[in-house]
Amino acid sequence: ISYFILGKKETKAQCASLALICIGTAIAASGDMSLTATGLLLAVCGSLSEAVRLAMTDLLLSGHKMDVLESTYFLAPAGAACLFLTGAVLEGPTILARGDLSKLAEHPLTFALAATLGFGVQLLTTAVIKAAGGTGLKVLGQVRNSIPVLCGALVYREPIGAQSVAGYLLSLAAFSSYTYLKTRATTPSPVPDAAGKEHELEPLRRGGEV
């Protein structure tokens, strides 16, 4: 999706690291036999929709040079409208029948805190997209999912199968490889100056000139 929308190309080594992250995640989750065709279809559609959203957000931030708050100013109303309409259709009748709207008045601080935390997460997500791109955000998400599981097994002795451990470790190793490759690709190469000393290519803006 990033390639078709943004024209971003990954090297063969980076693509291999991304593929290993996907394989490791699949190995870790392959023990769950409760898959259904409908659930799998919804998951695939959700993943594709999120990929398009991340790529379009990346386009606003990098292509149109918007900052984090400016992009939120345009994206938040659309996102709120989609969530409100979907919630009203799917959950609205149940909320009204149970009288759950009264809980907003009973616990205003709790709902306000939840909304504030949600806003903070949205800002941080947009900042990560601006810094690392949509693919980088998804890669970080896979690592975020792996670390709590491994920590739970090591610290709290939660049961976890050897196959799941192998899948998570493969994902973490592939993430380390991908991060290294991306860092090496963005590091400027040193070039010798007139005195024969090496220095990095760094644009210096002086008076609007480079």
C-alpha positions as CSV (number, residue, x, y, z in Angstrom):
1,I,0.0,0.0,0.0
2,S,2.8,2.4,0.8
3,Y,4.4,1.6,-2.5
4,F,1.3,2.3,-4.6
5,I,0.2,5.4,-2.7
6,L,3.5,6.9,-1.6
7,G,6.0,5.3,-4.0
8,K,8.1,4.1,-1.1
9,K,10.3,1.2,-1.9
10,E,11.9,-1.2,0.5
11,T,15.2,-3.0,-0.3
12,K,15.2,-6.7,-0.7
13,A,16.8,-7.2,2.7
14,Q,14.2,-5.0,4.3
15,C,11.4,-6.9,2.6
16,A,12.9,-10.1,3.9
17,S,12.9,-8.8,7.4
18,L,9.3,-7.7,7.1
19,A,8.3,-11.1,5.8
20,L,10.1,-12.8,8.7
21,I,8.1,-10.6,11.1
22,C,4.9,-11.8,9.5
23,I,6.0,-15.4,9.6
24,G,7.0,-15.1,13.2
25,T,3.6,-13.6,14.1
26,A,1.8,-16.4,12.2
27,I,3.8,-19.1,14.0
28,A,3.0,-17.6,17.3
29,A,-0.7,-17.4,16.6
30,S,-1.0,-20.7,14.7
31,G,-2.0,-22.6,17.8
32,D,-5.4,-20.8,17.9
33,M,-7.8,-23.2,16.1
34,S,-10.9,-21.0,16.6
35,L,-10.7,-19.3,13.2
36,T,-13.8,-18.8,11.1
37,A,-14.1,-17.6,7.5
38,T,-16.1,-14.5,8.5
39,G,-13.7,-13.6,11.2
40,L,-10.7,-14.0,8.9
41,L,-12.4,-12.0,6.2
42,L,-13.1,-9.2,8.7
43,A,-9.5,-9.3,9.9
44,V,-8.1,-9.0,6.4
45,C,-10.4,-6.1,5.5
46,G,-9.5,-4.4,8.7
47,S,-5.8,-4.8,8.0
48,L,-6.2,-3.4,4.5
49,S,-8.3,-0.5,5.7
50,E,-5.7,0.4,8.3
51,A,-2.9,0.1,5.8
52,V,-4.7,2.6,3.5
53,R,-5.3,4.9,6.5
54,L,-1.7,4.9,7.6
55,A,-0.4,5.5,4.0
56,M,-2.8,8.4,3.6
57,T,-1.8,9.9,6.9
58,D,1.8,9.5,5.9
59,L,1.0,11.3,2.7
60,L,-0.5,14.2,4.6
61,L,2.5,14.4,6.9
62,S,5.3,13.9,4.5
63,G,3.8,14.8,1.1
64,H,1.9,17.9,2.1
65,K,4.2,18.8,5.0
66,M,1.5,18.9,7.7
67,D,2.5,18.8,11.4
68,V,0.9,16.5,13.9
69,L,-1.7,18.9,15.3
70,E,-2.6,20.2,11.8
71,S,-3.3,16.7,10.5
72,T,-5.4,15.9,13.6
73,Y,-7.5,19.0,13.0
74,F,-8.6,17.6,9.6
75,L,-8.7,13.8,10.5
76,A,-10.3,13.9,13.9
77,P,-13.8,15.2,12.8
78,A,-14.0,12.5,10.0
79,G,-12.9,9.8,12.5
80,A,-15.4,10.9,15.1
81,A,-18.2,11.0,12.6
82,C,-17.4,7.4,11.4
83,L,-17.2,6.1,15.0
84,F,-20.4,7.9,16.1
85,L,-22.5,6.7,13.2
86,T,-21.2,3.1,13.4
87,G,-21.7,3.0,17.2
88,A,-25.2,4.5,16.9
89,V,-26.3,1.9,14.4
90,L,-24.7,-1.2,16.0
91,E,-24.8,-0.3,19.7
92,G,-27.2,2.6,20.0
93,P,-30.4,0.6,20.5
94,T,-28.8,-1.5,23.2
95,I,-27.5,1.5,25.1
96,L,-30.9,3.2,25.0
97,A,-32.7,0.1,26.1
98,R,-30.5,-0.4,29.1
99,G,-30.3,3.2,30.0
100,D,-26.5,3.2,29.9
101,L,-26.4,6.9,28.8
102,S,-26.9,7.8,32.5
103,K,-23.4,6.4,33.2
104,L,-21.9,9.4,31.4
105,A,-23.4,11.7,34.0
106,E,-22.5,9.3,36.9
107,H,-18.8,9.0,35.9
108,P,-17.9,12.2,34.0
109,L,-14.2,12.2,35.1
110,T,-13.7,8.6,34.0
111,F,-15.1,9.3,30.6
112,A,-13.1,12.6,30.3
113,L,-9.9,10.8,31.2
114,A,-10.6,8.0,28.7
115,A,-11.2,10.6,26.0
116,T,-8.0,12.5,26.9
117,L,-5.9,9.3,26.8
118,G,-7.4,8.5,23.5
119,F,-6.5,11.9,22.1
120,G,-2.9,11.4,23.4
121,V,-2.6,8.0,21.8
122,Q,-3.8,9.6,18.5
123,L,-1.2,12.3,18.7
124,L,1.6,9.8,19.5
125,T,0.4,7.5,16.7
126,T,0.6,10.4,14.2
127,A,4.0,11.5,15.5
128,V,5.3,8.0,15.0
129,I,3.9,7.9,11.4
130,K,5.6,11.2,10.7
131,A,9.0,10.0,12.1
132,A,9.0,6.4,10.9
133,G,6.2,6.0,8.4
134,G,3.2,3.8,8.4
135,T,5.3,0.6,7.9
136,G,7.4,1.5,10.8
137,L,4.4,2.0,13.0
138,K,3.1,-1.5,12.1
139,V,6.4,-3.1,12.8
140,L,6.6,-1.4,16.2
141,G,3.1,-2.7,16.8
142,Q,4.2,-6.3,16.3
143,V,7.0,-5.8,18.7
144,R,4.7,-4.2,21.2
145,N,2.4,-7.2,21.1
146,S,5.4,-9.6,21.5
147,I,7.1,-8.0,24.5
148,P,4.2,-8.3,27.0
149,V,3.6,-11.9,26.2
150,L,7.3,-12.8,26.7
151,C,7.5,-10.7,29.9
152,G,4.3,-12.4,31.2
153,A,5.9,-15.8,30.6
154,L,9.2,-14.9,32.3
155,V,8.0,-12.7,35.2
156,Y,4.5,-14.1,36.0
157,R,5.1,-17.7,34.8
158,E,2.2,-17.6,32.5
159,P,1.9,-20.7,30.4
160,I,3.2,-20.3,26.8
161,G,4.0,-22.9,24.2
162,A,7.5,-23.4,22.7
163,Q,6.0,-22.7,19.3
164,S,4.7,-19.3,20.4
165,V,8.0,-18.4,22.0
166,A,9.8,-19.3,18.8
167,G,7.4,-17.2,16.7
168,Y,7.8,-14.2,19.0
169,L,11.6,-14.5,19.1
170,L,11.7,-14.7,15.3
171,S,9.6,-11.5,15.1
172,L,11.9,-9.7,17.5
173,A,15.0,-10.8,15.7
174,A,13.5,-9.7,12.3
175,F,12.5,-6.4,13.9
176,S,16.1,-5.8,15.0
177,S,17.3,-6.6,11.5
178,Y,14.7,-4.3,9.9
179,T,15.6,-1.4,12.3
180,Y,19.3,-1.8,11.6
181,L,18.7,-1.8,7.8
182,K,16.5,1.3,7.9
183,T,19.0,3.1,10.1
184,R,21.9,2.2,7.8
185,A,19.9,3.3,4.8
186,T,19.2,6.7,6.2
187,T,22.7,7.4,7.6
188,P,24.6,9.8,5.3
189,S,27.9,8.6,3.9
190,P,31.1,10.4,4.9
191,V,32.9,12.2,2.1
192,P,36.4,13.7,2.2
193,D,36.7,17.5,2.2
194,A,39.4,19.6,0.6
195,A,41.8,18.9,3.5
196,G,41.3,15.1,3.1
197,K,39.2,14.8,6.2
198,E,35.9,12.9,6.2
199,H,32.7,14.6,7.2
200,E,29.0,13.7,6.8
201,L,26.9,15.4,4.1
202,E,24.6,17.7,6.1
203,P,22.7,20.5,4.5
204,L,23.3,23.8,6.3
205,R,20.5,26.4,5.7
206,R,21.9,29.9,5.6
207,G,19.9,32.7,4.3
208,G,17.6,30.3,2.5
209,E,20.4,28.6,0.6
210,V,21.9,25.1,1.1
